[in-house]
Amino acid sequence: MHSKIAEDVQNVQEIRCAILTHGGSGSDSTESDGTKSAAGMGMKSMANGNSALEAVVQATRSLEVDPRFNAGIGSELRADGKTMQLDASCMTSRGEFGSVGAVEGVQNPIDIAKGVLLHSPHILIVGDGARIFAKEHNIPMITLSFSDARKSSDSQEHSFCDTVGAVAFDGTMFAAALSSGGLGKSALGRIGDVPFPGCGLFCGPAGAVACTGDGEFIALKLLAREVYGMIEDNLSPSEATDKALNMFDVSVDVGLIVLTKNGFASKARDGMAWSHITEVR
């Protein structure tokens, strides 16, 4: 896999079932074994009769427990040098959305985000409120602590930005999920694009989009919703990813994965570990 890679099977055959995973814009493509394993878990989930939502959550959970990626146990430390605050979100093409922001001490924030989608009238719960919500709804939480941090504030930081994610199609529904370990040395309480619908991710009947990179820039462009509009207007996933990168100055780190019923693409400014598994009709 190479920088600015894209693959597209547009107009070849109709996709019956598929999943794409990514390890964050700028992540090392040699670590795509981690994204491949995550994709395999998601595909197995759908093969067992579970929905695309469960598939992307399973895949994202796998990335959260891989310390090579900036999510879950591989999360960054904030400006105080000791705190990890994590964001996560998930969405379906039925318009369901759930997310958490700046939640501390939790290995798999994607599980709580899924709980918000399924069990809350709200779309975003932050901080201690997310942990309280998880306890109230019996969502298992594995605790993270300072000692679990893969790197301290004095060591080499991740060379990429703050999101891992997945998109999937189960033959009926699209879904997307993201999890972020935060921007290294950022302010306590900082939240990027991940927890907001249409910014880091978006799903609809036309397909699913998941973004990664400089969160503030992605959020201000409503990037995921913009790209969804492109595929809704019949641009191929490859054309849409090309156009998405051209929305930003070359200095902005950005990447994304896009899935439709007829194709898929992955592209990142600085390369990215990513994987796909597809079944066609």
C-alpha positions in Angstrom: 0.0 0.0 0.0 1.3 3.4 -0.9 0.6 7.1 -0.2 -2.6 8.4 -1.7 -3.7 4.8 -2.5 -7.2 4.2 -3.9 -9.0 1.1 -5.0 -12.3 1.2 -6.7 -14.6 -1.5 -8.1 -17.2 0.9 -9.4 -19.6 -0.5 -12.0 -18.0 -3.9 -12.0 -20.4 -6.0 -9.8 -22.8 -5.2 -7.1 -21.3 -5.7 -3.6 -23.2 -8.1 -1.5 -21.3 -7.6 1.8 -18.2 -5.6 2.5 -16.1 -3.9 5.2 -13.2 -1.4 5.1 -11.0 -0.5 8.0 -8.2 2.1 8.5 -5.6 2.8 11.1 -5.4 6.6 10.9 -4.1 9.0 8.3 -0.3 8.7 8.2 -0.3 5.3 9.9 2.3 2.9 8.7 1.1 0.8 5.8 3.3 -2.1 7.0 0.9 -2.4 10.0 -2.0 -3.2 7.8 -2.1 -6.7 9.4 -3.9 -4.9 12.2 -6.5 -3.4 10.0 -6.8 -6.7 8.1 -7.5 -8.5 11.4 -10.1 -5.9 12.3 -11.8 -6.3 8.9 -11.8 -10.0 9.4 -13.6 -9.7 12.7 -16.2 -7.4 11.2 -16.8 -9.7 8.2 -17.1 -12.7 10.5 -19.7 -10.9 12.6 -21.8 -10.2 9.5 -21.3 -13.8 8.3 -22.8 -14.9 11.7 -25.9 -12.8 10.9 -25.1 -9.6 12.7 -25.7 -6.2 11.2 -23.2 -3.8 9.6 -23.4 -1.7 12.8 -22.1 -4.6 14.9 -19.5 -5.3 12.3 -18.0 -1.8 12.4 -18.1 -1.8 16.2 -16.3 -5.2 16.4 -13.7 -4.0 13.9 -13.1 -0.7 15.7 -12.9 -2.5 19.0 -10.1 -4.6 17.5 -8.2 -1.4 16.5 -8.7 0.0 20.0 -6.7 -2.9 21.5 -3.9 -2.7 19.0 -1.3 -0.4 20.6 0.2 0.6 17.2 -2.9 2.7 16.5 -4.0 5.9 18.2 -7.1 4.7 19.9 -8.0 2.7 23.0 -4.8 1.4 24.6 -2.6 3.3 22.1 -4.1 6.7 22.9 -2.2 9.9 23.2 -1.6 11.9 26.4 -3.0 15.4 26.8 -1.2 18.6 27.7 -0.9 17.6 31.4 1.2 14.6 30.4 -1.0 12.0 32.2 -4.5 12.1 31.0 -6.1 10.2 28.1 -9.4 11.5 26.8 -11.0 9.4 24.1 -13.8 10.0 21.5 -15.8 7.5 19.5 -18.9 7.4 17.3 -21.0 5.2 15.1 -23.8 5.7 12.6 -26.1 3.7 10.4 -27.8 4.5 7.1 -31.1 4.4 9.0 -30.1 7.8 10.5 -29.1 6.4 13.9 -26.1 8.1 15.6 -24.3 7.8 18.9 -21.1 9.2 20.2 -18.9 9.9 23.3 -16.4 12.7 23.8 -13.4 13.2 26.2 -14.2 10.0 28.1 -11.4 9.0 30.4 -10.1 5.6 31.6 -12.0 3.4 29.1 -10.3 1.0 26.7 -13.2 0.7 24.3 -15.2 3.9 24.0 -16.8 2.6 20.8 -18.9 0.3 23.0 -20.3 3.3 24.9 -21.0 5.1 21.6 -22.9 2.1 20.4 -24.9 2.2 23.6 -25.7 5.8 23.1 -27.0 5.0 19.6 -29.1 2.2 20.8 -30.4 3.3 24.2 -30.2 7.1 24.5 -32.4 10.0 23.1 -29.2 12.0 22.9 -26.5 11.7 20.2 -23.4 12.8 22.2 -22.5 12.2 25.9 -19.1 13.5 27.2 -16.7 13.1 30.0 -17.9 11.5 33.2 -21.4 11.4 31.9 -20.3 8.8 29.4 -19.0 6.5 32.1 -22.1 7.0 34.2 -24.2 6.2 31.1 -22.2 3.0 30.5 -22.7 1.9 34.1 -26.4 2.6 34.0 -26.8 0.5 30.9 -24.5 -2.3 32.0 -22.0 -1.6 29.2 -18.7 -3.4 30.1 -15.8 -1.1 30.6 -12.2 -2.1 30.7 -10.2 0.5 32.6 -7.3 2.4 31.2 -4.7 4.2 33.3 -1.7 6.4 32.8 0.5 3.3 33.0 -1.4 1.8 30.0 -0.3 4.7 27.7 1.9 3.3 24.9 4.0 6.5 24.9 4.7 9.2 27.5 4.6 12.9 26.6 8.4 12.9 26.5 8.7 10.1 24.0 8.2 10.0 20.2 4.6 10.8 19.4 2.5 9.0 16.8 3.4 10.2 13.4 -0.3 10.3 12.3 -3.5 11.9 13.5 -6.1 10.8 15.9 -8.7 8.4 14.4 -9.2 4.8 13.5 -12.4 3.5 11.8 -14.5 1.2 9.7 -17.3 1.2 7.2 -19.5 -1.8 6.3 -22.4 -2.9 4.2 -24.4 -6.0 5.2 -26.5 -6.2 2.1 -29.2 -4.0 3.5 -27.7 -1.4 5.7 -24.5 0.7 5.8 -22.7 1.6 9.0 -19.6 3.5 10.1 -17.6 3.8 13.3 -14.7 5.8 14.5 -12.5 5.9 17.6 -9.9 8.5 18.5 -7.1 8.5 21.1 -6.9 12.3 20.9 -4.4 14.8 19.6 -1.1 14.5 21.5 -0.5 17.3 24.0 -3.8 18.9 23.2 -5.9 20.8 25.8 -7.9 18.8 28.3 -11.4 18.6 27.0 -10.5 19.1 23.4 -12.8 17.2 21.0 -12.1 16.8 17.3 -14.3 15.7 14.4 -15.2 12.2 15.6 -18.3 12.7 17.8 -20.1 15.0 15.4 -22.4 13.6 12.6 -21.3 14.7 9.2 -17.8 15.6 10.3 -15.8 12.5 10.9 -18.4 10.0 9.5 -21.7 9.8 7.7 -24.0 7.1 6.4 -27.1 7.0 4.2 -28.7 4.8 1.6 -26.0 5.7 -0.9 -23.1 4.5 1.2 -20.8 5.2 4.2 -17.8 7.5 4.7 -15.2 7.6 7.6 -12.6 10.3 7.8 -9.3 10.7 9.6 -6.7 13.4 10.0 -6.6 17.0 11.3 -9.9 17.0 13.2 -10.5 20.7 13.3 -10.1 21.1 9.6 -12.3 18.0 8.9 -15.0 19.3 11.2 -15.1 22.8 9.7 -15.6 21.3 6.2 -18.2 18.8 7.4 -16.1 16.5 5.3 -18.0 13.2 5.7 -21.3 14.8 4.7 -19.7 16.5 1.8 -18.2 13.3 0.5 -21.5 11.5 1.1 -23.1 14.1 -1.1 -20.6 13.4 -3.8 -21.4 9.6 -3.9 -25.1 10.5 -3.7 -24.6 12.5 -6.9 -23.1 9.3 -8.5 -19.4 10.1 -8.2 -17.4 6.9 -7.7 -15.7 6.3 -4.4 -12.4 6.9 -6.0 -13.5 10.2 -7.6 -15.0 11.3 -4.3 -11.8 10.6 -2.3 -9.8 12.5 -4.9 -12.1 15.5 -4.7 -12.1 15.3 -0.9 -8.3 15.7 -0.6 -8.4 18.6 -3.0 -10.7 20.5 -0.6 -7.7 21.0 1.7 -4.3 22.7 1.5 -1.5 20.1 1.0 -0.3 20.9 4.5 -3.5 19.4 6.0 -3.3 15.7 7.0 -6.5 14.0 5.8 -7.6 10.5 4.8 -10.9 8.7 4.3 -12.5 5.4 3.4 -15.7 5.3 1.3 -18.0 2.4 0.5 -21.0 2.1 -1.8 -23.1 -0.8 -3.2 -20.8 -0.7 -6.3 -17.4 0.2 -5.1 -15.0 1.4 -2.4 -11.9 3.5 -2.0 -9.3 4.5 0.5 -7.1 7.6 0.2 -4.8 9.5 2.5 -2.5 12.5 2.1 0.4 10.8 3.9 -0.5 7.1 3.4 -2.5 4.9 5.7 -2.8 1.4 7.0 -6.1 0.1 5.7 -7.8 -3.1 4.6 -10.9 -4.3 2.8 -12.9 -7.5 2.5 -15.7 -7.7 -0.1 -18.2 -10.2 -1.4 -19.9 -9.5 -4.7 -23.1 -10.9 -6.1 
